[in-house]
Amino acid sequence: MITKTILLKIKDPDILKFKLLRQEYSKSLNSGIEYLSQQWPNKTSHSQLYDYLKEKTIIPSSVLNEAVRLIRSRWITFCKQRKLHIKTSVPHFKNTVAVGFNNQNWSVRKNGCKYSIGFPIDGSKPYFELALSQKQKDTVDRLSTAQIKPGNGQLLERKNKWYFVATLNFSEPEQTTGDNTVGVDLGLNNIAVCYDKEQGKTKFYSGKEVRFHRTKYASRRKSLGKAKKLDCIRKSKTKERQWMKDFNHKLSRRIINLALKSKAGTIQLESLKNIRTTAKTNHKQRQRLGNTLHNWPFDQLKQFVEYKAKELGILVNLIDPVYTSQGCPKCHHISSSNRNGIYFHCRACGYRSHADRVGAINIASRQPRDVVTAS
């Protein structure tokens, strides 16, 4: 089963009702935490906490049940951290917390070309029109079939706009029968180099944009550090993480689209173990950025490629990257002298190419359990 979340924008929200529901929901969460702290170290069951909060709130019982589950989950985590002597504070929920719904309490319906979503608010279950992209419409249309089952949902506000975050559970498709393989070499100068084994074509994804944003954020944090603006530094790190996640999402989608265009049944990625020590930076990069480039979330990119490929029935193999950029793809001669920076020149057969392209070719050609040693 594949789990995926989609963000559904509510076209005409009832802002007053939404804000009232969220306000009561956050009050219930904080009241529940306060009640558990008063009862500690005695254990409190789900029904006891539910009965206590039921007298203090006007939110629907189904929403209150989700609130109780969230309260108990946060409280259990807090108790475990305290038991391990980890410094932490008592959980507290902001007024802007997202309102939770279980899979039985929200539904989407279609009326002609219009889509609307319904969930309990004040004892009733009103429906609100959605503003969806064509891709979202195609996904929502599959909710009525056995291909997708709804999971939990959340109502949240972002920049004065209201959204419903829907969790969807997909049944895994059958494995693609395509015999073609796409090899992906990961690095710093070129974030990803993809090689189509069948057609012999190579696609380079440059790291210039990454380096630009890394330089910008690193320089900004350096100046903020001198000014002792710690909150601004934390916000800068959050913005950088968000940008990196968005970039990884887009890059993984490009890799998947390339595999679909090539009719590939398999994507072979280099294993990311020890990549921070094997990925080298030159003197100019270290002078400008230090080790900033090595903070690149390679594992996050791998996870995005894996789940998107799994959704389409494409197999993802992890390949040992040892000697992939030093071994000749034609005569298989391995030597460190074969590579000089981005240039590859085999000393045995004279084969020449881009070093990252050679890495992608070797990754596409290997098997997951292959062990390569230098002769």
N, C-alpha and C positions, 0 to 999 in steps of 0.2 A: 504494500500500500504506500502510495506517495502522498505526502502532505504538502499543500501549497496554500499561500494566503494571497488574496486579492483585495485591493482597496477600491471600494465602490463609492463614488461621490453622490451624495443626496442632493438632488436638484432644487427642491423646494422644502427645506427643513422647517419644522415648527420649533423655532429657536427657544421660545419661552419654556415649552414642555421639555425640550432636550436639556436645557440648563437646570431646570428644577429636578429632573431625574438624576442628572449627574451630581448635583449638590446633595441630594438625599442619599445617593449611593456612597459618596465619599464620607458623609457623616456616619453612615452605617459601618463602613470599614474602620474608621477611627474609633467608634464606640465599641466595636467588637474587639479591637486590639486592647483598649482600656479594660474591658471586662476580663479578657484572658490574663492580663497582667495582675489584676486584682485576685483572680482565682489561683494564680501560680503559687506553689508547685502542683496543686491539684489539677488533674486532667479534666478537660471540658469536651463533651461530645458535640457532634455536629448539630444534633437536635436541641441540646441545651442552649447552644449559642444562637440557633435560629429562633427559638422561643423567646429568648431575651431581646433580640433585635426586632422581632415582629411587633412588639408593643411600642417601639420607638420610631418606626418608620412607616411611610406610606407607599414605598416602592412595591411593585408586584412580587408575589411569592417566588416566582421563577427567577427573577433578578436577584432577590435576596439570597436564594440558594447559591447562586454563583458568587455573591459577595462573601458568604460564609466559607465557601471553598477557598477563596483567595486569602481570607483572613487566616484560616488555619494553616494554609501553605506557608505564608510569610512568617507566622509565629513559630512553626516547627523549624524553619530555617534559622530564625533568630536564636531559638533555644539551643540548636546544635552548635552554632557559632559561639555562643556563650559558654557551652560545655567544653569547647576546645580552647577557651580563653582567647578567642579572637575579639579584638576591640570592635564593637558595633553598637549602634543605637537602636532603641525600640522602634519598630516599623511605624511609619507615618505616611498617610496618603494625601496627596495634593487635591485641591478642588477641581483640577483639570484631569483627574484620573479617567481612563476609558471605562465605560459601562459594559459589563460582560453579559453575554447571553449564551445559553447552551444550544446544542444543535436542534432541539425540538421546538425552540421558541422564536425562531426567525425563519422566514421563507421568502422566496422571490417569485413573483408571478409576472406573466407577460400578457399584455392586452394590445394586440396589433403590433405596432412598432415600439410601444412604450413598455419599459420595465420598471417595476416598483418593488420595494422591499418592506416587509412588515415585521414588527417586533413589539412586545408588550411595553406600554408606558404607564398608563394610569388605570389599569384594570381592563383596558381594551387593547386591541392589536391593530392600530392604524397602518396603512400602507403609504409609502412616500416614493415619489418618482425618482428614478436614478438617471444620472448622466453617464453613459457608458461608451467606451471605445468599441470598435468592431471586434477586437480580440476578446474583450470582456463579454460582449454579447454572445460570442461563440462559446465561451466557457460556461456562461449562465444557462445557455440553451441545453447544455449537457447535464444540468442538475436534475432534469426530469427523467433522465435515463439511469441505468444502473452503473454507468461509467464513473460518475462522481457522486460522492455522498457528502452532505454538509457536515461540518464540524462546528466548533464554537465560534462565536462572533463577538465583535466589540463595536461600540458606538464612540467615536472620538471627534474632537475638534482640532483643526489645524488652520491657523491664520484666518479665523472667522469663517471657515468652511467646514461642513460636517460630512463625515465619512462613516461607512460601515465596513469594518475589516472582517471579511469572511474567510474562515478556514475550510478548505476543501480537501477531501480525501479521494485520490484517484486510484483506480485499480491499475496495476502495472501492465503495460502493453507487452505483447509478445516481442521477442528479440528480432531486430531487423535482420533480414537475410543477406544484406549487402556484403560482398566479399572485400570491398575496398577498405583501406585503413588510412587514417589521418594521424600523422605524428606531430606532437607539439613540444617544442623546445622552449623552456622558460629562462629568462635572463633579466638583465638590468638595462642594457643599451636597447635591446629589442625585447619588450615584455613577453611577447610570444611569437614564435616562428612556426607556421603550420605547413606541413608537406603532404601533398596528395600523392599517395604511393602509386595509384593506378595511372594518373595523368602526368605525374612528374612535375606538377606545378607547386610553387612555394609562395606563401603569403606572409609578409613581415608586418608586425604591429609594433611601431616605434615606441620608445620610452621617453620621447622628448616632452610630451604633455605631463607625464609623471614627474620628470625632473623639474619642470617649471613650477608645478604646484608644490613639490617638496621644498624647493628653494624659497618660494614665497612664504610658506608656513614656517619654515625653519628660521628665516630672517625675521619674521614678525615676532616669533616667540623669543628670539634673542633680544630684541629691543624691549619687549614687554618684561622680560626677566630683569633687565637693568633698571626698569622703572618699578619693579616689585609688584607688578599687577598680576597676582596669581590667578584670580578668577578669570581674567582675560586669557591667560595661558591655557587654562582648562577648556574654555570655550573654543579656543583655536584648535586644540587637539580633537575636540568633538567634531568640529567642522571638517577637519582633515580626514578623520575616520569615515564620516558620512560621504565625503567626496570619493575616497578610496573604494568604499563599498559600491557606490554607484558606478564607478569606472570598472570594477571587477564584474558587476552585473552585465554591463554593456559588452565588455571584452568576451565574457563567457558566451553571450548570445551570438557574437560574431563567429566564434569558434564552432558553435553548434550549427549555425546557418551554413558555414563552409562545409561541414560534414554532410549536411542534408543535400547541398548542391552537388557534392561529389558522390552522393549515394553511398556513403561509407557506413558500414555496420559497426565499426570499431574506431574509437579515439584512443590513442596511446599517449599518455602524459608521462613526463619524467617524474620519478619518485621525488618527493620534496624533502626527504630526509637529508639533513646537513646542507641544504641549499644556501644557507646564510654564510657558511664557511667556503663553499665552492664557488659562489658567485663573486667575482672579483670586481673591484673598483680601481680606476686609475688614480694617479696623484692629483689630477685636476678636480676629479669628482670628490675625493676625500678633502681637498682644500676648501671646496665650496660647501659641501654638505656633511662632512664627517661620515658617520655611519647611517645617515638618515635613510638612504636608499635601501639599506638592509632591513628596514622596518616594514617593507612591502609585505602585505598579507597573502603570501603565496598559497597557504592552505585554504584561505577563504575562496580564492579563485578556483582551486581544485574542487571544492565542495559545490560551487555554483555550476561548474561544468558537469559534475557527476549527476546532480539532481535533475538538471535540464536534459541531459542525455538519457537518463533513466526514464523520464517522462515520455520520450519519443522512441524508446526501445533500442537505444544505441549503447553498446557495451563500452565501458571505460576501463582500460588496463593501465597499471602503474609500472613503469619500466625503470630498471636501475640505470642511472645516467652516467655511470663510470665509463670514461674514455669515449663518450659519444661525439665529442668535438675534436678528438685526437685520432680516432680510427677512420681509415679511408673506407667509404661506402662501396668502392669498386674492388680493391684488392685486399681489404680488411687489414692492412698494415697499421699498427698502432705505434705512435711515437709522439712525444711531447714537441718534437721539432717540426711536426706536421703543421702545427698551428702557430701563427704569429699574429696576435691581436684578433682582428676580425677576418684575417686571411687564412685560408687553408691550402696547403700545397703538399701533397703526398710525396715523400722522399723516395718511395719505392716505384710508383707507377706514373707520377707526374700529374695526378688529378688535382684540379684547382676549383675552388668554390668559396662561398662565404662560410665562415666557421659555424655560424648559428644554423645555416641551412644544412650543413653536414650533420650537425647534431640532431636536427629534426628528421633527416633521412634515416639515420641510425636508430632513432627511437621508433620510427614507423616500421623498421625492418626486424627489430628484435621481438622476442617472446617474453612474456612476464617473468618466467623462471630462468632466463638465460643468465649465466655467470660469465662475464668477459674478463680475461686477464691479459696483460701485456706480454707479448712474446719476447 
